[in-house]
């Protein structure tokens, strides 16, 4: 019970923070087309820091704690026949332990959260402003990834064990929206709180949190650093940098995003309908 209470408090805290800051704009550092390699690296560190803090924050609270609460709810509503059965992830239905929850939060929550935050920073320019952007982002994640990978994958055998299906659909749609709002809100707040890295003592103190999180999630940090080297190298291509900052790039990005979502929608509808009626 204590584990579920802690998860509930963390979930509410994460969503409340995202909702509170969700109407704020994301403020990017001013930059010129001809950035030096050092300036490009500073901006990458800024973006990477936001991705880590937002990703771990939203991953722990919404994906980790929210996902664990969803599992507990669906186990409780599944009846006696489902209790003690083994899920696809080798979990026991109805058994929630502190160790299992911590493992889920670390390996599923943090990895999923950082991946989500990185994706948000890539596509945020193509989204509506304010809370609507977070909602659209969350629903887009569910349509494109949630119905093909998890949690609303049609072929997931766990829906033969836990349910009812319609409740699972409702719960995971709510969590998807909560994730989008939380990521967007936290990113907007951090964009105004965290300056570009410099030797200033106050600035260095603010980077203490991202640095600590980077050390904690070192495996994720290594991947981000590799991406960073590629990003800094690409910024040497001045014409490409100018093109990505243009209004045309935003229009093209929105068209691509809408096309991907539209192509994924039929499968998403079929998967959700099948789960809801199972």
N, C-alpha and C positions, 0 to 999 in steps of 0.2 A: 504493500500500500504506500509506504514512504517513497519508493521509487517512482510510482505513478504521480504522487503529489509533486515531487521535485520536477518531473517532466512537465506536468501541467503548468507549474509556475514559470519555468523557463520558456515554454511555448508562448504563454500569454505575454511574457516580457519581450520576447523577440518580435511578435506581431504588433504589440503596442508601440514599440520603438519605430518599427517600419511605418506604421500608420501615422504616427505623430509627425514624421519627417517626410512622408510620402508626397506631400504637395510642394516640396522644395525642388528647385531646379538642380541638375547636376552641373557643377561649374568646373570647366577644364582650365588648366593653366594656359595662359596666353603663349602663343608660339609663332615663330616665323617659318616660312617654307624652307629657309636655308639653315636649319638647326645643325650645330656641330654634333659630333659623336657624343661628346660629354653631355650636352643638353638633351640629346635623345635618350641617353642612359638615365639621366635624372628623371625624365618624364616616365620612362619605363618603370623605374623604382617606385614612383608615385602610384602608377596604375597597379603594379604588382602588390603594393602594400594595401591598397583599397580592396583588391580582389581577395587577398588573404584574410583581412579583418572581416569584410562583409561575408565572404564564403564560410569562414569558420563560425561566425556569429549566427548566420541564417542556417547553416548546416547543423549546428548543434541544437538550436532551438526548434526549428520547424521540421527539417528532414529527420534528425535524430530523435528528439523528444516527441515531436508530433507523430512521426511514424510509429514510434513505440506505443504511444497512446492509441493510435488507430488499431494496431495489432491486438492490444488488450481489449478494446471495445468489441472488435469482431470476434475474438475468442469467447468473450462473455455472452454474445448473442447467438452463438453457434449451437448451443444445446450440449447435453451431456455426451452425446455420441462422438463429438469432435474432440473432447478433452483428452489430452494425452497422445493424440495423433502426431505424427512427424510431418513437418512442412517441407517444402522444396529446399529451403535453406537449412534443413536439419534442426529446426527449432521445434520445441514441444508446445503444442497448442494449450493455452491456459497457464503456462509456466513462465512467469516473468521474473528474472533474477537481476540483481545489481550488476553482476559481471557481464551477463548477456547484453544488458542495456548499454553499459559503457562500451563494450565492443561494437555494438551497432552504431552508437553515436560517433565513435572514432572512425571506423572503417567505412560506414555508409554515409553518415551525416557529414563529416568533414570533407571527404572526397567529393561527394555529390554537391556539397555547398560551394566549394571552391570552383568546381567545374561550372556550376550555375552562375557564379559571380563573374567568372571570366567571360562566359557567353553573354551575360548581360552587358558588360562593358563594351563588347564588340557590337551588339545590336541596339544599344540604347538610343542611338540617334534616329533609328527608324521607328521608334515607339511613340505613342502619344505622351504628352506631358502629364505630370502629377500621378495621382493614384491610378488613373486609367491605364497608364503605361505599365505599372506593376501588375495590374489585373490581366492585361493583354499578354504580358510576358509569361505570367504563370500559366494561363490557359494554353498559350502556345507551346510551352514545355510539355504540358500534359498531352496535347494533340500529337505533337511530333515524336516525343520520346516516351511519355508515360504509357502510351497504349502499344508500344512496340518493345520496350525494354522492361519497365516496371513503373508504377505499381498496378496499372490496369491493363496488363498484358492478357489478351484473350486466352492464350494457351497455358496460363499459370494454373497448375493443378491445385494450388492452395484454395482457390475459390470453390473447389468441390468439398473442402473441409470446413471453411469458415464462411460466415455470411450473416444475414442475407445479402445477396448480391447488390441489391439496390442501395443498401446502407453503405457497402464498400465504395460504390460509385460516388455517393454523396460525400462521404468522408474524404476521399482522395481529391475530389474536385475542390472542396473547401481548403484542403492543405496546399493544393497547387496555387490557388489564389493567394493564400497566406504567404507562401514562399515568394511569389512574385512581388507582392507588396512589401515584404520585409527586405528583400534584396534591393529593390529600388529605393526605399526609404533610407536604409543604412548607407547605400552608396552616395545618395544625395547629401546626407549629413557629413560624411567623411570627406567629400570633395571640397567642402568649405572649411573643414576643420584642419585638414592635413595639407601643409604647404609643400612645395617642391623641396627635396632634400638639399641641405646646405650644412655648413660648418657652424651655424648659429646654435647656441646651446639649447634654446627653447625648441627649435626645430628638431634637434637630435633627441630631445626628451619625448617628443611626440612620436618619433619613429621607434621608440623603445617597445611599444606594444606590437607593431608589425614585426619587428626583429625577433621578439620573443615567440610570436606565433610561427614565424618562419623556421625557427630552431625546433619548435615542437613538431610541426608538420614538415619535417625536413625532406621527406620523399616527394611531397608535392612541390616544395620549394625548388628542388633540383630541376623538375620539369619546367617550372616557370622560368628559371634562370636560362635554361636552354632556349626556350621561346624568346627570352629577352635578347639573347645574342642575335637571333635571327631578325628580331624587330629592329634592333639598332643597325644591323647590316642593311636592311631594306630601306631605312630612312636615308641612306646615302643616295638612293634613287630619287632625286628631287622631283622629277615630273610625276612620279607615282604618289609622292606625299601630297603634292598640290592637287592631284586628281581626287584623292580620297577625302580631301577637305572641301571639295566643291559641293554645290547644291545638287548637281547631277548625280553625284555619288549617293546622296541621301535618297533621291528618288529611285535610283536603281536598287539600292538596298531594300527599300520598302517593297518594291515590286518582287524582288527575289524572296523576301520573307513571306509575303502574302502567297506567292506561288508554292513555296514549300509547305506552308500551313494548309493551303487548299488541297494539295496533292495528298497530304496525310489525313485529311478530314474524313474521307469515306471509311478508311480502315479504323479510325478512332471511333466513329459512330457505331460501326459494326461490333467492335470490341466492347464498348460500353453497353450497348444494347444486349449483347450476349451475357455479359456478367450480371447486368441488372435483372435479367429475367431467369437467371440460373438458380 
